[in-house]
Amino acid sequence: MSAMAKDTKRTSKPADPRETRTAADAPNPVWFKPVMFGFMLIGLAWIVVFYVSQSTLPVPSIGSWNILVGFGIMFIGFLMTTRWR
């Protein structure tokens, strides 16, 4: 008899589907993905509007800081991707 044939018992238990999930294992809420992608798209749109309008929109009084605002909004969306399950 070979060594493989001797060990036919399963040593580990199958996962119980009724086990409770902790907060760290729980899936994201339904609103998470739309908000995440929304932040990324709004930030991109902010920067595109700034360039297309030749720096007169979206907030003319802050000038080139509009680029930083757009990247900041996009960065929030990218940070949310680290919590996406």
Steps between C-alpha positions, in 0.01 A plus 500: 500500500640839409537794738233691311240229543551479879398860573145520370349692792453871476686678777341845478135585546311663214416865550167559668296743287304600809805649672452862591713757328689763688489866400838460329368215282163649414438608141472867413161671505321543168577873485878455535597435136288780349637750750857383443477524122300824536784667689750393235283623213409830669868570565585422139214718375619784727846494342365466144263794550790706637713433195223531240376829644856637495508534882177704530291216646403324736619746771675794333614664825735215598674482162741210457399354836206351308741229384580410860130495589429264208785269595387511863151387406643221283736399782204446732359256245832322467528471878158338503633226269718375786183414697315341207418130547 
